[in-house]
Amino acid sequence: MLGIITWQYRRQLKRIRQNSAEQKAMRQAMMALLRDRFFEGYRRYMRQGFYPIPDRQVMQDIYDQYHALGGNGVITHLMEE
């Protein structure tokens, strides 16, 4: 009986670790996409010389979600410009 419980515990633990690794990879991929989208918008607006108000909200949303996922201060610096 104890052997079955131990086997089941190890099996669940392996599944939890696998899910955790997948979630970490998905979070990192999402952060990379958000960062890329932010930089693309930043470059475009700097070339244009203006920043339309509706696009500001989009960039703010990207910024907020990037930081909610644990993003660093590089985008914060650009957002302040």
N, CA, C and O atoms as a GROMACS GRO file, in nm:
protein
  324
    1MET      N    1   0.082  -0.119   0.000
    1MET     CA    2   0.000   0.000   0.000
    1MET      C    3   0.086   0.125   0.000
    1MET      O    4   0.060   0.220  -0.075
    2LEU      N    5   0.188   0.126   0.084
    2LEU     CA    6   0.278   0.240   0.092
    2LEU      C    7   0.350   0.262  -0.041
    2LEU      O    8   0.376   0.375  -0.081
    3GLY      N    9   0.383   0.153  -0.107
    3GLY     CA   10   0.450   0.161  -0.237
    3GLY      C   11   0.362   0.232  -0.340
    3GLY      O   12   0.412   0.310  -0.421
    4ILE      N   13   0.234   0.205  -0.339
    4ILE     CA   14   0.141   0.268  -0.433
    4ILE      C   15   0.129   0.417  -0.404
    4ILE      O   16   0.128   0.499  -0.495
    5ILE      N   17   0.121   0.451  -0.276
    5ILE     CA   18   0.110   0.592  -0.237
    5ILE      C   19   0.238   0.666  -0.278
    5ILE      O   20   0.231   0.777  -0.331
    6THR      N   21   0.352   0.605  -0.253
    6THR     CA   22   0.480   0.668  -0.291
    6THR      C   23   0.488   0.686  -0.442
    6THR      O   24   0.529   0.792  -0.489
    7TRP      N   25   0.450   0.586  -0.516
    7TRP     CA   26   0.452   0.594  -0.663
    7TRP      C   27   0.360   0.706  -0.712
    7TRP      O   28   0.397   0.786  -0.798
    8GLN      N   29   0.240   0.711  -0.656
    8GLN     CA   30   0.143   0.816  -0.694
    8GLN      C   31   0.196   0.955  -0.659
    8GLN      O   32   0.182   1.049  -0.737
    9TYR      N   33   0.258   0.968  -0.543
    9TYR     CA   34   0.316   1.096  -0.500
    9TYR      C   35   0.426   1.140  -0.597
    9TYR      O   36   0.428   1.256  -0.640
   10ARG      N   37   0.514   1.050  -0.631
   10ARG     CA   38   0.624   1.083  -0.724
   10ARG      C   39   0.571   1.119  -0.862
   10ARG      O   40   0.622   1.210  -0.928
   11ARG      N   41   0.470   1.050  -0.902
   11ARG     CA   42   0.409   1.078  -1.032
   11ARG      C   43   0.349   1.219  -1.034
   11ARG      O   44   0.369   1.294  -1.130
   12GLN      N   45   0.275   1.256  -0.930
   12GLN     CA   46   0.216   1.389  -0.920
   12GLN      C   47   0.324   1.497  -0.911
   12GLN      O   48   0.312   1.602  -0.974
   13LEU      N   49   0.427   1.471  -0.834
   13LEU     CA   50   0.537   1.566  -0.819
   13LEU      C   51   0.606   1.591  -0.954
   13LEU      O   52   0.639   1.704  -0.987
   14LYS      N   53   0.626   1.485  -1.030
   14LYS     CA   54   0.686   1.498  -1.163
   14LYS      C   55   0.596   1.584  -1.254
   14LYS      O   56   0.646   1.669  -1.328
   15ARG      N   57   0.467   1.561  -1.247
   15ARG     CA   58   0.371   1.637  -1.328
   15ARG      C   59   0.371   1.785  -1.288
   15ARG      O   60   0.365   1.872  -1.374
   16ILE      N   61   0.377   1.812  -1.158
   16ILE     CA   62   0.380   1.950  -1.109
   16ILE      C   63   0.507   2.020  -1.157
   16ILE      O   64   0.502   2.134  -1.202
   17ARG      N   65   0.620   1.953  -1.147
   17ARG     CA   66   0.747   2.013  -1.193
   17ARG      C   67   0.744   2.040  -1.343
   17ARG      O   68   0.792   2.144  -1.388
   18GLN      N   69   0.687   1.948  -1.419
   18GLN     CA   70   0.678   1.967  -1.564
   18GLN      C   71   0.589   2.087  -1.596
   18GLN      O   72   0.624   2.169  -1.680
   19ASN      N   73   0.475   2.097  -1.530
   19ASN     CA   74   0.385   2.210  -1.552
   19ASN      C   75   0.451   2.342  -1.514
   19ASN      O   76   0.434   2.443  -1.582
   20SER      N   77   0.526   2.340  -1.405
   20SER     CA   78   0.595   2.460  -1.360
   20SER      C   79   0.697   2.506  -1.464
   20SER      O   80   0.708   2.625  -1.492
   21ALA      N   81   0.772   2.413  -1.520
   21ALA     CA   82   0.871   2.446  -1.623
   21ALA      C   83   0.802   2.501  -1.748
   21ALA      O   84   0.851   2.595  -1.810
   22GLU      N   85   0.690   2.442  -1.785
   22GLU     CA   86   0.615   2.490  -1.901
   22GLU      C   87   0.559   2.630  -1.876
   22GLU      O   88   0.562   2.714  -1.966
   23GLN      N   89   0.509   2.655  -1.757
   23GLN     CA   90   0.457   2.787  -1.724
   23GLN      C   91   0.567   2.892  -1.726
   23GLN      O   92   0.546   3.005  -1.772
   24LYS      N   93   0.684   2.856  -1.678
   24LYS     CA   94   0.797   2.949  -1.680
   24LYS      C   95   0.835   2.982  -1.824
   24LYS      O   96   0.861   3.097  -1.857
   25ALA      N   97   0.840   2.880  -1.909
   25ALA     CA   98   0.873   2.902  -2.050
   25ALA      C   99   0.767   2.990  -2.118
   25ALA      O  100   0.801   3.077  -2.198
   26MET      N  101   0.641   2.966  -2.086
   26MET     CA  102   0.534   3.047  -2.146
   26MET      C  103   0.542   3.192  -2.097
   26MET      O  104   0.520   3.285  -2.175
   27ARG      N  105   0.573   3.212  -1.970
   27ARG     CA  106   0.586   3.347  -1.916
   27ARG      C  107   0.702   3.420  -1.984
   27ARG      O  108   0.690   3.537  -2.020
   28GLN      N  109   0.814   3.352  -2.002
   28GLN     CA  110   0.929   3.413  -2.067
   28GLN      C  111   0.900   3.444  -2.213
   28GLN      O  112   0.943   3.548  -2.264
   29ALA      N  113   0.829   3.356  -2.280
   29ALA     CA  114   0.793   3.380  -2.420
   29ALA      C  115   0.699   3.500  -2.431
   29ALA      O  116   0.714   3.583  -2.520
   30MET      N  117   0.602   3.508  -2.341
   30MET     CA  118   0.509   3.620  -2.343
   30MET      C  119   0.582   3.751  -2.315
   30MET      O  120   0.554   3.853  -2.377
   31MET      N  121   0.675   3.749  -2.222
   31MET     CA  122   0.753   3.869  -2.192
   31MET      C  123   0.835   3.911  -2.314
   31MET      O  124   0.845   4.030  -2.344
   32ALA      N  125   0.892   3.815  -2.384
   32ALA     CA  126   0.971   3.848  -2.504
   32ALA      C  127   0.882   3.911  -2.610
   32ALA      O  128   0.923   4.008  -2.676
   33LEU      N  129   0.762   3.859  -2.628
   33LEU     CA  130   0.669   3.916  -2.727
   33LEU      C  131   0.624   4.056  -2.687
   33LEU      O  132   0.618   4.146  -2.771
   34LEU      N  133   0.593   4.076  -2.560
   34LEU     CA  134   0.553   4.208  -2.513
   34LEU      C  135   0.667   4.309  -2.527
   34LEU      O  136   0.647   4.423  -2.569
   35ARG      N  137   0.788   4.264  -2.492
   35ARG     CA  138   0.904   4.352  -2.504
   35ARG      C  139   0.928   4.391  -2.650
   35ARG      O  140   0.956   4.507  -2.680
   36ASP      N  141   0.918   4.294  -2.739
   36ASP     CA  142   0.936   4.321  -2.882
   36ASP      C  143   0.831   4.419  -2.933
   36ASP      O  144   0.863   4.512  -3.006
   37ARG      N  145   0.707   4.398  -2.894
   37ARG     CA  146   0.597   4.487  -2.937
   37ARG      C  147   0.618   4.628  -2.884
   37ARG      O  148   0.592   4.727  -2.953
   38PHE      N  149   0.664   4.637  -2.760
   38PHE     CA  150   0.689   4.768  -2.701
   38PHE      C  151   0.800   4.840  -2.776
   38PHE      O  152   0.786   4.958  -2.811
   39PHE      N  153   0.912   4.770  -2.800
   39PHE     CA  154   1.024   4.833  -2.870
   39PHE      C  155   0.986   4.874  -3.012
   39PHE      O  156   1.028   4.980  -3.060
   40GLU      N  157   0.907   4.792  -3.078
   40GLU     CA  158   0.862   4.827  -3.214
   40GLU      C  159   0.778   4.954  -3.212
   40GLU      O  160   0.798   5.044  -3.294
   41GLY      N  161   0.686   4.963  -3.119
   41GLY     CA  162   0.604   5.084  -3.106
   41GLY      C  163   0.689   5.204  -3.069
   41GLY      O  164   0.670   5.313  -3.123
   42TYR      N  165   0.780   5.185  -2.979
   42TYR     CA  166   0.868   5.295  -2.936
   42TYR      C  167   0.948   5.350  -3.055
   42TYR      O  168   0.954   5.471  -3.075
   43ARG      N  169   1.008   5.261  -3.132
   43ARG     CA  170   1.086   5.305  -3.250
   43ARG      C  171   0.998   5.379  -3.350
   43ARG      O  172   1.038   5.481  -3.406
   44ARG      N  173   0.879   5.327  -3.373
   44ARG     CA  174   0.787   5.390  -3.470
   44ARG      C  175   0.750   5.531  -3.425
   44ARG      O  176   0.753   5.624  -3.505
   45TYR      N  177   0.715   5.546  -3.299
   45TYR     CA  178   0.672   5.677  -3.250
   45TYR      C  179   0.788   5.776  -3.245
   45TYR      O  180   0.768   5.896  -3.264
   46MET      N  181   0.908   5.726  -3.219
   46MET     CA  182   1.023   5.815  -3.220
   46MET      C  183   1.052   5.864  -3.363
   46MET      O  184   1.088   5.980  -3.383
   47ARG      N  185   1.036   5.777  -3.462
   47ARG     CA  186   1.055   5.817  -3.602
   47ARG      C  187   0.948   5.918  -3.645
   47ARG      O  188   0.978   6.015  -3.713
   48GLN      N  189   0.824   5.894  -3.605
   48GLN     CA  190   0.714   5.983  -3.642
   48GLN      C  191   0.723   6.118  -3.573
   48GLN      O  192   0.681   6.220  -3.628
   49GLY      N  193   0.777   6.118  -3.456
   49GLY     CA  194   0.788   6.242  -3.380
   49GLY      C  195   0.662   6.275  -3.301
   49GLY      O  196   0.657   6.381  -3.238
   50PHE      N  197   0.562   6.188  -3.302
   50PHE     CA  198   0.442   6.209  -3.221
   50PHE      C  199   0.387   6.073  -3.177
   50PHE      O  200   0.424   5.968  -3.230
   51TYR      N  201   0.300   6.080  -3.079
   51TYR     CA  202   0.252   5.960  -3.009
   51TYR      C  203   0.100   5.973  -2.993
   51TYR      O  204   0.054   6.032  -2.895
   52PRO      N  205   0.020   5.919  -3.087
   52PRO     CA  206  -0.126   5.934  -3.079
   52PRO      C  207  -0.182   5.882  -2.946
   52PRO      O  208  -0.134   5.782  -2.893
   53ILE      N  209  -0.282   5.949  -2.895
   53ILE     CA  210  -0.339   5.915  -2.764
   53ILE      C  211  -0.391   5.772  -2.756
   53ILE      O  212  -0.363   5.704  -2.657
   54PRO      N  213  -0.466   5.720  -2.856
   54PRO     CA  214  -0.511   5.580  -2.844
   54PRO      C  215  -0.394   5.481  -2.836
   54PRO      O  216  -0.402   5.379  -2.768
   55ASP      N  217  -0.287   5.513  -2.906
   55ASP     CA  218  -0.170   5.425  -2.903
   55ASP      C  219  -0.098   5.433  -2.769
   55ASP      O  220  -0.033   5.336  -2.729
   56ARG      N  221  -0.110   5.543  -2.700
   56ARG     CA  222  -0.050   5.555  -2.568
   56ARG      C  223  -0.113   5.454  -2.472
   56ARG      O  224  -0.044   5.394  -2.390
   57GLN      N  225  -0.243   5.436  -2.483
   57GLN     CA  226  -0.311   5.339  -2.396
   57GLN      C  227  -0.264   5.197  -2.426
   57GLN      O  228  -0.244   5.116  -2.335
   58VAL      N  229  -0.247   5.167  -2.554
   58VAL     CA  230  -0.198   5.034  -2.592
   58VAL      C  231  -0.059   5.011  -2.533
   58VAL      O  232  -0.031   4.905  -2.476
   59MET      N  233   0.028   5.110  -2.548
   59MET     CA  234   0.163   5.098  -2.495
   59MET      C  235   0.162   5.088  -2.342
   59MET      O  236   0.242   5.015  -2.284
   60GLN      N  237   0.072   5.159  -2.278
   60GLN     CA  238   0.060   5.150  -2.132
   60GLN      C  239   0.015   5.010  -2.091
   60GLN      O  240   0.066   4.955  -1.993
   61ASP      N  241  -0.079   4.952  -2.165
   61ASP     CA  242  -0.125   4.816  -2.136
   61ASP      C  243  -0.011   4.715  -2.152
   61ASP      O  244   0.006   4.625  -2.070
   62ILE      N  245   0.066   4.730  -2.259
   62ILE     CA  246   0.181   4.641  -2.282
   62ILE      C  247   0.278   4.653  -2.165
   62ILE      O  248   0.325   4.554  -2.110
   63TYR      N  249   0.308   4.778  -2.129
   63TYR     CA  250   0.399   4.805  -2.017
   63TYR      C  251   0.348   4.741  -1.887
   63TYR      O  252   0.425   4.675  -1.817
   64ASP      N  253   0.221   4.760  -1.856
   64ASP     CA  254   0.164   4.706  -1.732
   64ASP      C  255   0.173   4.553  -1.728
   64ASP      O  256   0.210   4.496  -1.625
   65GLN      N  257   0.139   4.489  -1.838
   65GLN     CA  258   0.141   4.342  -1.840
   65GLN      C  259   0.283   4.288  -1.836
   65GLN      O  260   0.309   4.186  -1.773
   66TYR      N  261   0.375   4.356  -1.902
   66TYR     CA  262   0.515   4.317  -1.898
   66TYR      C  263   0.566   4.317  -1.754
   66TYR      O  264   0.632   4.222  -1.711
   67HIS      N  265   0.536   4.422  -1.680
   67HIS     CA  266   0.580   4.430  -1.542
   67HIS      C  267   0.505   4.332  -1.452
   67HIS      O  268   0.562   4.282  -1.355
   68ALA      N  269   0.379   4.305  -1.482
   68ALA     CA  270   0.303   4.206  -1.403
   68ALA      C  271   0.366   4.067  -1.415
   68ALA      O  272   0.356   3.985  -1.324
   69LEU      N  273   0.429   4.042  -1.528
   69LEU     CA  274   0.496   3.914  -1.549
   69LEU      C  275   0.637   3.911  -1.491
   69LEU      O  276   0.704   3.808  -1.494
   70GLY      N  277   0.682   4.024  -1.438
   70GLY     CA  278   0.815   4.029  -1.375
   70GLY      C  279   0.921   4.096  -1.460
   70GLY      O  280   1.040   4.074  -1.438
   71GLY      N  281   0.880   4.177  -1.557
   71GLY     CA  282   0.975   4.246  -1.645
   71GLY      C  283   1.064   4.342  -1.569
   71GLY      O  284   1.032   4.384  -1.457
   72ASN      N  285   1.176   4.377  -1.632
   72ASN     CA  286   1.274   4.463  -1.567
   72ASN      C  287   1.252   4.610  -1.599
   72ASN      O  288   1.149   4.647  -1.656
   73GLY      N  289   1.349   4.693  -1.564
   73GLY     CA  290   1.334   4.837  -1.576
   73GLY      C  291   1.371   4.897  -1.710
   73GLY      O  292   1.360   5.019  -1.726
   74VAL      N  293   1.414   4.818  -1.807
   74VAL     CA  294   1.452   4.873  -1.937
   74VAL      C  295   1.333   4.942  -2.002
   74VAL      O  296   1.345   5.053  -2.052
   75ILE      N  297   1.220   4.877  -2.001
   75ILE     CA  298   1.100   4.936  -2.060
   75ILE      C  299   1.053   5.055  -1.977
   75ILE      O  300   0.997   5.150  -2.032
   76THR      N  301   1.073   5.050  -1.847
   76THR     CA  302   1.036   5.164  -1.763
   76THR      C  303   1.111   5.289  -1.807
   76THR      O  304   1.052   5.397  -1.816
   77HIS      N  305   1.238   5.274  -1.836
   77HIS     CA  306   1.318   5.387  -1.881
   77HIS      C  307   1.262   5.443  -2.012
   77HIS      O  308   1.250   5.565  -2.028
   78LEU      N  309   1.228   5.354  -2.106
   78LEU     CA  310   1.174   5.400  -2.234
   78LEU      C  311   1.036   5.461  -2.215
   78LEU      O  312   1.001   5.558  -2.283
   79MET      N  313   0.956   5.405  -2.126
   79MET     CA  314   0.822   5.456  -2.102
   79MET      C  315   0.827   5.598  -2.047
   79MET      O  316   0.739   5.680  -2.077
   80GLU      N  317   0.927   5.627  -1.969
   80GLU     CA  318   0.940   5.760  -1.910
   80GLU      C  319   0.980   5.864  -2.012
   80GLU      O  320   0.957   5.983  -1.991
   81GLU      N  321   1.040   5.820  -2.125
   81GLU     CA  322   1.081   5.917  -2.228
   81GLU      C  323   0.963   5.969  -2.298
   81GLU      O  324   0.977   6.052  -2.389
   0.00000   0.00000   0.00000
